[in-house]
Amino acid sequence: MNLISIAIDGPAGAGKSTIAKRIAEIMNLLYIDTGAMYRAITLKLLNKNISFADKKMIEKILKNTKIQFINNCIFLDGINVNEEIRKPMINENVSKIAALPFVRERLVKLQRDIAKNNNVIMDGRDIGTRVLPDAKYKFFLTASINERAKRRFMELKEKGYDYSYDEIVKEITNRDKMDSERAFDPLKKAEDAILIDTTGKDIDEVINIILSKIRKIN
């Protein structure tokens, strides 16, 4: 059985999740938001007031944590946390958890196991380079910091959060730095990934570009 694997990487606010979800619907694929998995772990640790420096406790928590994707929603220990993991507090802390090698090792194994048995589209920071290095279709989405900050600002505003544009620019800049400079599985474009700059493009434009590239690869 030849399973389909599509890898979509890129920095925060590049449009990865929105676009991957739509492509999953169009191509009837299982959508895996790997960033949501790190967010879910971050949420659990914050809720339990676990220090990010307490590696033994974090490892213990990981072993007793169940993460599932059902109908494009993420469930943490049987509870839908789709909305909770998008809160600003998670945005501010998720890169710290994602930088821990033993956390990445465990989640990467889970992500690979899912891909072994399903037609998938995954988005994240290291899908094409680490999680699915043999994926037939690889894309790296990017956009200017101003564009990404504008998208995040509008998203938070719609949800009722009172954050200034400058605060969001600073947060995204810091996340880019942490994600790109971490020692283990840093954010970077896979050599064979197709680069797409989404600055000034709407969702449908980017989706059409990706689907067109997939048809050409086939």
Stockholm file with secondary structure:
# STOCKHOLM 1.0

chainA/1-218         MNLISIAIDGPAGAGKSTIAKRIAEIMNLLYIDTGAMYRAITLKLLNKNISFADKKMIEKILKNTKIQFINNCIFLDGINVNEEIRKPMINENVSKIAALPFVRERLVKLQRDIAKNNNVIMDGRDIGTRVLPDAKYKFFLTASINERAKRRFMELKEKGYDYSYDEIVKEITNRDKMDSERAFDPLKKAEDAILIDTTGKDIDEVINIILSKIRKIN
#=GR chainA/1-218 SS CCCCEEEEECCTTSSHHHHHHHHHHHHTCEEEEHHHHHHHHHHHHHHTTCCTTCHHHHHHHHHTCCEEEETTEEEETTEECTTGGGSHHHHHHHHHHHTCHHHHHHHHHHHHHHHHSSCEEEEESSIIIIISTTCSEEEEEECCHHHHHHHHHHHHHHTTCCCCHHHHHHHHHHHHHHHHHCSSSCCCCCTTCEEEECTTCCHHHHHHHHHHHHHHHC
#=GC SS_cons         CCCCEEEEECCTTSSHHHHHHHHHHHHTCEEEEHHHHHHHHHHHHHHTTCCTTCHHHHHHHHHTCCEEEETTEEEETTEECTTGGGSHHHHHHHHHHHTCHHHHHHHHHHHHHHHHSSCEEEEESSIIIIISTTCSEEEEEECCHHHHHHHHHHHHHHTTCCCCHHHHHHHHHHHHHHHHHCSSSCCCCCTTCEEEECTTCCHHHHHHHHHHHHHHHC
//
